[in-house]
Amino acid sequence: MRKTSALLCSLFFLCVCFFGCASKGEAAREEGAVRAEDFAFRGLALGAPEKDAVERFGEPSFTKDVSVYGIRVKYLVYGRDFQIGIAARTGNVVDFLITDENYVARDGVTRGATRYKIVQTYGSVKREMINGKICYIYPNPEEKRQRFIIEGDPEQGYLRSMRITELPISVEEADAWAEEDETFFEDSLFAPKMDEKDIGGGASGQESEVPKLKWVSRGSAK
């Protein structure tokens, strides 16, 4: 009798351990994580030269020069689908703004994807506000200044737009980066030639597609 009880207890313990591990494994599969490939758009990565962007996507519909928290950026605007930001100082890609309904990111994530699908693919992060929009910010573990940002619907949480950037997303962050790097505001990187109007400073001007940045446009249509 004692042997039978001991055997039953052992079997019960093994069952608990098995199902517990299975549940943890299932939870791990349900929550993903960002990868290096998430910081590129259709094969074009942050840091690529402007000529690579034009070679891959063709000439933009038009361009516009703006100041993003003091950093001069030229945006190549491809209709209402996406925009590619080029840093004036380096001539390299620093920003992607993506609203293309036909763009499919990793694991089938696209515009309108549910919050569950987002977490399943990229993991769970707390939501933050950027220019009045609810956003989920995923930092690149290998490049701390690179972020993959998803704008979520305020009521249902589905994906409205995507952004891949290595630009600061707040005044405080821009100031902190400037303190870390003395060359942060050197040469043409910032905007005295743009009447010191800034994307983060509340100056009136044309707004981008997503996220809702306050553009100060001086570009002309091509």
Helices and strands as residue ranges (DSSP letters): H 2-30, G 36-39, E 40-41, E 44-45, H 50-57, E 62-68, E 71-78, E 82-87, E 93-98, G 106-108, H 115-122, E 127-130, E 133-140, E 143-152, E 159-165, H 171-180, G 187-189, G 192-194
